Amino acid sequence: MGLTKTEEFTKTQNDLAALTKALGHPARIAILQFLIKSKACVCGDIVDELPFSQSTVSQHLKELKKAGLIKGDIE
């Protein structure tokens, strides 16, 4: 199914698809688990705790924010 077909579905269906897509990567699950445990989001702390580079963590945080799973500024 092409990207242009999304208008054929409800907003709820499209929102749920975006959410599950964001959760579909194990690195993002690991980052969310870390954030839940630490109750704070500092990219350097995530890099120190998990086996990801800073750029990888930043990209995953961007996707989690885009899906509405986290809030705040990503620098």
Backbone as JSON Lines, residues from 0, in Angstrom:
{"i":0,"aa":"M","n":[0.85,-1.18,0.0],"ca":[0.0,0.0,0.0],"c":[0.89,1.23,0.0]}
{"i":1,"aa":"G","n":[0.62,2.15,-0.9],"ca":[1.41,3.36,-1.01],"c":[1.04,4.38,0.05]}
{"i":2,"aa":"L","n":[1.92,5.33,0.23],"ca":[1.7,6.38,1.22],"c":[0.49,7.24,0.89]}
{"i":3,"aa":"T","n":[0.13,7.34,-0.36],"ca":[-0.98,8.2,-0.76],"c":[-2.33,7.62,-0.37]}
{"i":4,"aa":"K","n":[-2.38,6.4,0.07],"ca":[-3.64,5.76,0.45],"c":[-4.06,6.05,1.89]}
{"i":5,"aa":"T","n":[-3.24,6.76,2.66],"ca":[-3.58,6.99,4.06],"c":[-4.87,7.78,4.23]}
{"i":6,"aa":"E","n":[-5.24,8.59,3.24],"ca":[-6.48,9.35,3.35],"c":[-7.72,8.46,3.29]}
{"i":7,"aa":"E","n":[-7.56,7.23,2.91],"ca":[-8.67,6.28,2.86],"c":[-9.02,5.74,4.24]}
{"i":8,"aa":"F","n":[-8.22,6.06,5.26],"ca":[-8.43,5.53,6.6],"c":[-8.75,6.67,7.56]}
{"i":9,"aa":"T","n":[-9.31,6.32,8.69],"ca":[-9.68,7.33,9.68],"c":[-8.44,7.89,10.35]}
{"i":10,"aa":"K","n":[-8.61,9.04,11.0],"ca":[-7.51,9.64,11.75],"c":[-7.05,8.68,12.84]}
{"i":11,"aa":"T","n":[-7.98,8.03,13.51],"ca":[-7.63,7.08,14.57],"c":[-6.78,5.94,14.01]}
{"i":12,"aa":"Q","n":[-7.16,5.42,12.87],"ca":[-6.4,4.33,12.26],"c":[-5.0,4.79,11.87]}
{"i":13,"aa":"N","n":[-4.88,5.98,11.3],"ca":[-3.57,6.51,10.92],"c":[-2.72,6.81,12.15]}
{"i":14,"aa":"D","n":[-3.33,7.36,13.2],"ca":[-2.6,7.65,14.43],"c":[-2.09,6.37,15.08]}
{"i":15,"aa":"L","n":[-2.93,5.35,15.12],"ca":[-2.52,4.07,15.71],"c":[-1.4,3.43,14.9]}
{"i":16,"aa":"A","n":[-1.47,3.55,13.59],"ca":[-0.4,3.01,12.74],"c":[0.92,3.73,13.0]}
{"i":17,"aa":"A","n":[0.87,5.05,13.17],"ca":[2.09,5.81,13.46],"c":[2.67,5.42,14.82]}
{"i":18,"aa":"L","n":[1.78,5.22,15.79],"ca":[2.22,4.82,17.12],"c":[2.89,3.45,17.09]}
{"i":19,"aa":"T","n":[2.26,2.49,16.44],"ca":[2.83,1.14,16.4],"c":[4.12,1.11,15.58]}
{"i":20,"aa":"K","n":[4.21,1.97,14.57],"ca":[5.45,2.05,13.8],"c":[6.59,2.54,14.69]}
{"i":21,"aa":"A","n":[6.31,3.55,15.52],"ca":[7.33,4.07,16.43],"c":[7.74,3.02,17.45]}
{"i":22,"aa":"L","n":[6.81,2.19,17.88],"ca":[7.11,1.15,18.86],"c":[7.68,-0.11,18.22]}
{"i":23,"aa":"G","n":[7.73,-0.14,16.9],"ca":[8.16,-1.32,16.18],"c":[9.67,-1.53,16.13]}
{"i":24,"aa":"H","n":[10.43,-0.67,16.74],"ca":[11.88,-0.81,16.74],"c":[12.35,-1.11,18.16]}
{"i":25,"aa":"P","n":[13.12,-2.18,18.35],"ca":[13.54,-2.55,19.71],"c":[14.37,-1.48,20.41]}
{"i":26,"aa":"A","n":[15.11,-0.68,19.66],"ca":[15.89,0.4,20.29],"c":[14.95,1.41,20.95]}
{"i":27,"aa":"R","n":[13.83,1.69,20.32],"ca":[12.88,2.65,20.88],"c":[12.21,2.09,22.12]}
{"i":28,"aa":"I","n":[11.95,0.8,22.12],"ca":[11.4,0.16,23.32],"c":[12.41,0.28,24.47]}
{"i":29,"aa":"A","n":[13.67,0.02,24.18],"ca":[14.72,0.12,25.2],"c":[14.83,1.55,25.72]}
{"i":30,"aa":"I","n":[14.76,2.52,24.84],"ca":[14.83,3.92,25.24],"c":[13.63,4.28,26.12]}
{"i":31,"aa":"L","n":[12.44,3.86,25.72],"ca":[11.25,4.14,26.54],"c":[11.36,3.49,27.91]}
{"i":32,"aa":"Q","n":[11.84,2.27,27.97],"ca":[12.01,1.6,29.26],"c":[13.0,2.37,30.14]}
{"i":33,"aa":"F","n":[14.08,2.85,29.54],"ca":[15.04,3.65,30.28],"c":[14.41,4.93,30.79]}
{"i":34,"aa":"L","n":[13.63,5.6,29.94],"ca":[12.99,6.86,30.33],"c":[11.98,6.64,31.46]}
{"i":35,"aa":"I","n":[11.24,5.57,31.4],"ca":[10.27,5.26,32.46],"c":[11.0,5.04,33.78]}
{"i":36,"aa":"K","n":[12.1,4.33,33.71],"ca":[12.87,4.02,34.92],"c":[13.54,5.27,35.49]}
{"i":37,"aa":"S","n":[14.09,6.11,34.63],"ca":[14.85,7.26,35.1],"c":[14.0,8.51,35.3]}
{"i":38,"aa":"K","n":[12.83,8.56,34.67],"ca":[11.91,9.7,34.76],"c":[12.55,11.01,34.26]}
{"i":39,"aa":"A","n":[13.53,10.9,33.42],"ca":[14.16,12.08,32.83],"c":[14.72,11.68,31.47]}
{"i":40,"aa":"C","n":[14.92,12.67,30.64],"ca":[15.42,12.39,29.3],"c":[16.64,13.25,29.02]}
{"i":41,"aa":"V","n":[17.8,12.68,29.22],"ca":[19.04,13.34,28.86],"c":[19.75,12.38,27.91]}
{"i":42,"aa":"C","n":[19.95,12.85,26.69],"ca":[20.5,11.98,25.65],"c":[21.8,11.33,26.09]}
{"i":43,"aa":"G","n":[22.66,12.08,26.75],"ca":[23.94,11.53,27.2],"c":[23.77,10.39,28.18]}
{"i":44,"aa":"D","n":[22.76,10.48,29.04],"ca":[22.48,9.4,29.99],"c":[22.03,8.14,29.26]}
{"i":45,"aa":"I","n":[21.23,8.31,28.22],"ca":[20.77,7.16,27.44],"c":[21.95,6.52,26.72]}
{"i":46,"aa":"V","n":[22.82,7.35,26.15],"ca":[24.01,6.85,25.45],"c":[24.91,6.07,26.42]}
{"i":47,"aa":"D","n":[25.04,6.58,27.66],"ca":[25.87,5.9,28.66],"c":[25.27,4.56,29.08]}
{"i":48,"aa":"E","n":[23.96,4.48,29.1],"ca":[23.27,3.3,29.63],"c":[23.03,2.23,28.56]}
{"i":49,"aa":"L","n":[22.75,2.64,27.34],"ca":[22.38,1.71,26.28],"c":[23.46,1.67,25.2]}
{"i":50,"aa":"P","n":[23.52,0.59,24.44],"ca":[24.61,0.45,23.44],"c":[24.33,1.17,22.12]}
{"i":51,"aa":"F","n":[24.01,2.48,22.22],"ca":[23.71,3.25,21.02],"c":[24.58,4.49,20.98]}
{"i":52,"aa":"S","n":[24.91,4.93,19.78],"ca":[25.66,6.18,19.63],"c":[24.72,7.36,19.9]}
{"i":53,"aa":"Q","n":[25.31,8.52,20.1],"ca":[24.52,9.72,20.36],"c":[23.6,10.04,19.19]}
{"i":54,"aa":"S","n":[24.1,9.9,17.98],"ca":[23.27,10.22,16.81],"c":[22.11,9.24,16.67]}
{"i":55,"aa":"T","n":[22.34,7.98,17.01],"ca":[21.27,6.98,16.95],"c":[20.2,7.29,17.99]}
{"i":56,"aa":"V","n":[20.62,7.61,19.21],"ca":[19.67,7.96,20.26],"c":[18.86,9.19,19.84]}
{"i":57,"aa":"S","n":[19.52,10.19,19.31],"ca":[18.82,11.41,18.88],"c":[17.77,11.1,17.82]}
{"i":58,"aa":"Q","n":[18.11,10.27,16.87],"ca":[17.16,9.91,15.81],"c":[15.95,9.16,16.39]}
{"i":59,"aa":"H","n":[16.21,8.23,17.28],"ca":[15.1,7.49,17.89],"c":[14.24,8.39,18.77]}
{"i":60,"aa":"L","n":[14.85,9.31,19.5],"ca":[14.07,10.26,20.3],"c":[13.2,11.12,19.4]}
{"i":61,"aa":"K","n":[13.72,11.51,18.25],"ca":[12.95,12.31,17.29],"c":[11.71,11.54,16.84]}
{"i":62,"aa":"E","n":[11.88,10.26,16.53],"ca":[10.74,9.44,16.09],"c":[9.72,9.23,17.22]}
{"i":63,"aa":"L","n":[10.2,9.04,18.43],"ca":[9.29,8.88,19.58],"c":[8.52,10.16,19.83]}
{"i":64,"aa":"K","n":[9.17,11.29,19.67],"ca":[8.49,12.58,19.84],"c":[7.46,12.79,18.74]}
{"i":65,"aa":"K","n":[7.84,12.47,17.51],"ca":[6.93,12.63,16.38],"c":[5.66,11.81,16.58]}
{"i":66,"aa":"A","n":[5.8,10.65,17.2],"ca":[4.64,9.77,17.45],"c":[3.86,10.2,18.69]}
{"i":67,"aa":"G","n":[4.37,11.21,19.41],"ca":[3.67,11.69,20.59],"c":[3.93,10.89,21.85]}
{"i":68,"aa":"L","n":[4.94,10.05,21.83],"ca":[5.24,9.2,22.99],"c":[6.09,9.91,24.03]}
{"i":69,"aa":"I","n":[6.82,10.93,23.62],"ca":[7.59,11.74,24.55],"c":[7.39,13.19,24.18]}
{"i":70,"aa":"K","n":[7.67,14.09,25.13],"ca":[7.56,15.53,24.91],"c":[8.9,16.17,25.24]}
{"i":71,"aa":"G","n":[9.01,17.43,24.86],"ca":[10.2,18.18,25.21],"c":[11.03,18.53,24.01]}
{"i":72,"aa":"D","n":[12.12,19.2,24.3],"ca":[13.03,19.62,23.24],"c":[14.12,18.59,23.06]}
{"i":73,"aa":"I","n":[14.41,18.31,21.82],"ca":[15.49,17.38,21.49],"c":[16.59,18.21,20.86]}
{"i":74,"aa":"E","n":[17.72,18.26,21.51],"ca":[18.84,19.07,21.02],"c":[19.98,18.19,20.59]}
